[in-house]
Amino acid sequence: MSRRAPLAGAALAALLLAFTTAGAPPTWSEGELKTLKSLWIAQLGAPPADPSNRVADDPAAARLGEALFSDARLSANGKVSCASCHQPDRAFTDARPTGRGIGAGARRTMPVAPAAYSPWQFWDGRADSLWAQALGPVENPVEHGFTRTEVARVVAAHYRGPYESLFGPMPDLSDRRRFPLRASPVGDAAARAAWARMTPADQAAVDRVFADFGKAVAAYERTLKVRPGRFDDYLAGVFGAPGRHASLSPDEAAGLRLFIGKARCATCHNGPLLTNNGFANTGVPARPGAAPDHGRAAGVRQVVDDPFNCKGRYSDAQGEGCDELEFAVVDDPAQVRAYKVPSLRGVRRRAPYMHAGQFATLDQVLDHYSRAPAAPEGVSELRTLDLSADERRQIVAFLRTLDEQPERRP
């Protein structure tokens, strides 16, 4: 007994030490603390100004935009609104691999709340403002399936007062020879033919209402807040800020350390929204049977040519403050199958993942990043990480701390 007792005591001491270490708050180096502070939502601030939209922060425009956002009359079947896919209780997505409106889309629905902070919209960045983004789905045949003249008529019939108080008089749409019921330059064959018969002045009048519709929707979307998660409450404690504090479990802390270290997640998922708002080819496989999709390589061409971009005639910027568009790079091979780096805020509730819902779970995403397979087209930016099953589990545990907390009452 006398010889075994010290061994038993040593084993107990080791067990207690392990328990104490596992339960102790994590310690961070000076460099790690700097990185952590950059990820804190307290660093976020207000969305950047949008010089292309003079009503971007007008409360009256936001009220009009909120009504338009939820109005299913702005669709061919009267059943699809912006809110059909951007559902508030699903972090403004729809829990589908690809969006579904009138028909099935080709890409995943992106969350709305962080979008006001990004210079580029859509997975391929083919719009350079929130209001220009709002226009695309309306005319898309598998989303709203609507046309520009139909949008103008819905606004005239149901929102004339608030519209005109913001944007001025609407055109008189009563003459159907001048303003056909269904006309659009990007619609079906009949809608395109009807649009072609309109005079340039009448086309411009409808385009103006169409653009103003988008600007009102954007004003509403700019009011949507990205709320803090338990991760931010933890950082509030780390940096001695007032308010609600929280702790991280050993797995969550280990996952955070991997996120900013070995796993290199923070290389792209950085800043308070955990995105650099850039584009990356991460070797994600194409969906079986999907049409060719070149990502940013095609999107940058579209945004440069878009009549509703920052430098277009319907922009309020008048050519000023359009630096992102001015210096947009075209024909860069790295843009092939590069897609927007999404915010990770609320990521747990946004399954499935990637630009076309290719992965059902976060563990599948991390497995892909760990293996870093070759891209189906272009060159993947990933490098093999060889994350163990435990390390992937720990990173997922950390990502769950990014879920938004219930709104706090004063």
Solvent accessible surface area in square Angstrom, and as a share of the most:
residue,aa,sasa,rsa
1,M,189,0.85
2,S,96,0.62
3,R,212,0.77
4,R,176,0.64
5,A,59,0.46
6,P,88,0.55
7,L,127,0.63
8,A,66,0.51
9,G,39,0.38
10,A,61,0.47
11,A,64,0.50
12,L,103,0.51
13,A,57,0.44
14,A,60,0.46
15,L,118,0.59
16,L,102,0.51
17,L,123,0.61
18,A,60,0.47
19,F,152,0.63
20,T,86,0.50
21,T,90,0.52
22,A,53,0.41
23,G,63,0.60
24,A,49,0.38
25,P,113,0.71
26,P,30,0.19
27,T,114,0.66
28,W,32,0.11
29,S,62,0.40
30,E,156,0.70
31,G,48,0.46
32,E,44,0.20
33,L,60,0.30
34,K,162,0.68
35,T,46,0.27
36,L,0,0.00
37,K,91,0.39
38,S,50,0.32
39,L,1,0.00
40,W,25,0.09
41,I,23,0.12
42,A,66,0.51
43,Q,86,0.38
44,L,37,0.18
45,G,56,0.54
46,A,87,0.67
47,P,30,0.19
48,P,76,0.48
49,A,88,0.68
50,D,32,0.16
51,P,65,0.41
52,S,1,0.01
53,N,4,0.02
54,R,153,0.56
55,V,4,0.02
56,A,5,0.04
57,D,106,0.55
58,D,49,0.25
59,P,91,0.57
60,A,34,0.27
61,A,0,0.00
62,A,13,0.10
63,R,159,0.58
64,L,9,0.04
65,G,0,0.00
66,E,91,0.41
67,A,43,0.34
68,L,2,0.01
69,F,4,0.02
70,S,69,0.45
71,D,13,0.06
72,A,31,0.24
73,R,114,0.42
74,L,2,0.01
75,S,5,0.03
76,A,65,0.50
77,N,72,0.37
78,G,43,0.41
79,K,158,0.67
80,V,12,0.07
81,S,10,0.07
82,C,19,0.11
83,A,27,0.21
84,S,43,0.28
85,C,22,0.13
86,H,32,0.14
87,Q,48,0.21
88,P,83,0.52
89,D,108,0.56
90,R,107,0.39
91,A,15,0.12
92,F,28,0.12
93,T,1,0.00
94,D,9,0.05
95,A,41,0.32
96,R,108,0.39
97,P,57,0.36
98,T,23,0.13
99,G,13,0.12
100,R,122,0.45
101,G,17,0.17
102,I,65,0.33
103,G,18,0.18
104,A,57,0.44
105,G,22,0.21
106,A,80,0.62
107,R,50,0.18
108,R,14,0.05
109,T,15,0.08
110,M,34,0.15
111,P,20,0.12
112,V,8,0.05
113,A,11,0.08
114,P,18,0.11
115,A,16,0.12
116,A,11,0.08
117,Y,40,0.15
118,S,12,0.08
119,P,41,0.26
120,W,18,0.06
121,Q,7,0.03
122,F,32,0.13
123,W,20,0.07
124,D,4,0.02
125,G,0,0.00
126,R,59,0.22
127,A,3,0.02
128,D,20,0.10
129,S,9,0.06
130,L,13,0.06
131,W,1,0.00
132,A,7,0.06
133,Q,30,0.13
134,A,6,0.05
135,L,7,0.04
136,G,33,0.32
137,P,19,0.12
138,V,0,0.00
139,E,18,0.08
140,N,42,0.22
141,P,100,0.63
142,V,52,0.30
143,E,51,0.23
144,H,8,0.03
145,G,12,0.12
146,F,17,0.07
147,T,1,0.00
148,R,16,0.06
149,T,2,0.01
150,E,30,0.13
151,V,0,0.00
152,A,0,0.00
153,R,51,0.19
154,V,18,0.10
155,V,2,0.01
156,A,16,0.12
157,A,77,0.59
158,H,91,0.41
159,Y,24,0.09
160,R,102,0.37
161,G,50,0.49
162,P,65,0.41
163,Y,6,0.02
164,E,57,0.25
165,S,94,0.60
166,L,20,0.10
167,F,35,0.15
168,G,22,0.21
169,P,126,0.79
170,M,17,0.07
171,P,31,0.19
172,D,100,0.52
173,L,14,0.07
174,S,89,0.58
175,D,43,0.23
176,R,153,0.56
177,R,213,0.78
178,R,116,0.42
179,F,2,0.01
180,P,20,0.12
181,L,83,0.41
182,R,91,0.33
183,A,0,0.00
184,S,0,0.00
185,P,49,0.31
186,V,88,0.50
187,G,16,0.15
188,D,73,0.38
189,A,71,0.55
190,A,71,0.55
191,A,1,0.00
192,R,117,0.43
193,A,47,0.36
194,A,7,0.05
195,W,21,0.07
196,A,78,0.60
197,R,177,0.65
198,M,11,0.05
199,T,72,0.42
200,P,110,0.69
201,A,74,0.57
202,D,10,0.05
203,Q,39,0.17
204,A,19,0.15
205,A,31,0.24
206,V,0,0.00
207,D,16,0.08
208,R,98,0.36
209,V,2,0.01
210,F,1,0.01
211,A,0,0.00
212,D,6,0.03
213,F,3,0.01
214,G,0,0.00
215,K,3,0.01
216,A,1,0.00
217,V,1,0.00
218,A,1,0.01
219,A,1,0.01
220,Y,27,0.10
221,E,9,0.04
222,R,23,0.08
223,T,66,0.38
224,L,31,0.15
225,K,146,0.62
226,V,17,0.10
227,R,80,0.29
228,P,38,0.24
229,G,0,0.00
230,R,78,0.28
231,F,0,0.00
232,D,3,0.02
233,D,4,0.02
234,Y,17,0.06
235,L,0,0.00
236,A,10,0.08
237,G,32,0.31
238,V,53,0.30
239,F,59,0.24
240,G,62,0.60
241,A,21,0.16
242,P,129,0.81
243,G,60,0.58
244,R,106,0.39
245,H,96,0.43
246,A,31,0.24
247,S,86,0.55
248,L,17,0.09
249,S,48,0.31
250,P,76,0.48
251,D,45,0.23
252,E,19,0.09
253,A,8,0.06
254,A,31,0.24
255,G,0,0.00
256,L,0,0.00
257,R,91,0.33
258,L,21,0.10
259,F,2,0.01
260,I,31,0.16
261,G,36,0.34
262,K,99,0.42
263,A,5,0.04
264,R,118,0.43
265,C,26,0.15
266,A,17,0.13
267,T,95,0.55
268,C,38,0.23
269,H,27,0.12
270,N,49,0.25
271,G,20,0.19
272,P,27,0.17
273,L,9,0.05
274,L,0,0.00
275,T,13,0.08
276,N,68,0.35
277,N,33,0.17
278,G,22,0.21
279,F,45,0.19
280,A,8,0.06
281,N,3,0.02
282,T,22,0.13
283,G,3,0.02
284,V,11,0.06
285,P,59,0.37
286,A,52,0.40
287,R,83,0.30
288,P,136,0.86
289,G,90,0.86
290,A,57,0.44
291,A,81,0.63
292,P,119,0.75
293,D,32,0.17
294,H,78,0.35
295,G,0,0.00
296,R,13,0.05
297,A,24,0.19
298,A,40,0.31
299,G,0,0.00
300,V,0,0.00
301,R,122,0.45
302,Q,91,0.40
303,V,0,0.00
304,V,67,0.38
305,D,112,0.58
306,D,32,0.17
307,P,78,0.49
308,F,9,0.04
309,N,10,0.05
310,C,12,0.07
311,K,100,0.42
312,G,18,0.18
313,R,171,0.62
314,Y,7,0.03
315,S,10,0.06
316,D,45,0.23
317,A,8,0.06
318,Q,161,0.72
319,G,40,0.38
320,E,129,0.58
321,G,55,0.53
322,C,8,0.05
323,D,97,0.50
324,E,92,0.41
325,L,17,0.08
326,E,95,0.43
327,F,153,0.64
328,A,24,0.19
329,V,90,0.52
330,V,56,0.32
331,D,104,0.54
332,D,54,0.28
333,P,110,0.69
334,A,66,0.51
335,Q,22,0.10
336,V,36,0.21
337,R,16,0.06
338,A,3,0.02
339,Y,17,0.06
340,K,17,0.07
341,V,10,0.06
342,P,37,0.23
343,S,7,0.05
344,L,19,0.10
345,R,10,0.04
346,G,1,0.01
347,V,6,0.04
348,R,112,0.41
349,R,80,0.29
350,R,16,0.06
351,A,36,0.28
352,P,18,0.11
353,Y,19,0.07
354,M,34,0.15
355,H,9,0.04
356,A,6,0.04
357,G,8,0.07
358,Q,36,0.16
359,F,24,0.10
360,A,61,0.47
361,T,62,0.36
362,L,19,0.10
363,D,64,0.33
364,Q,82,0.37
365,V,20,0.12
366,L,12,0.06
367,D,44,0.23
368,H,2,0.01
369,Y,52,0.20
370,S,6,0.04
371,R,130,0.48
372,A,20,0.16
373,P,41,0.26
374,A,92,0.72
375,A,19,0.15
376,P,76,0.48
377,E,69,0.31
378,G,39,0.37
379,V,122,0.70
380,S,14,0.09
381,E,93,0.42
382,L,29,0.15
383,R,155,0.56
384,T,81,0.47
385,L,22,0.11
386,D,110,0.57
387,L,8,0.04
388,S,55,0.35
389,A,69,0.53
390,D,82,0.42
391,E,36,0.16
392,R,43,0.16
393,R,113,0.41
394,Q,35,0.16
395,I,1,0.00
396,V,16,0.09
397,A,15,0.12
398,F,0,0.00
399,L,10,0.05
400,R,127,0.46
401,T,1,0.01
402,L,0,0.00
403,D,25,0.13
404,E,46,0.21
405,Q,37,0.16
406,P,101,0.64
407,E,134,0.60
408,R,110,0.40
409,R,227,0.83
410,P,183,1.15
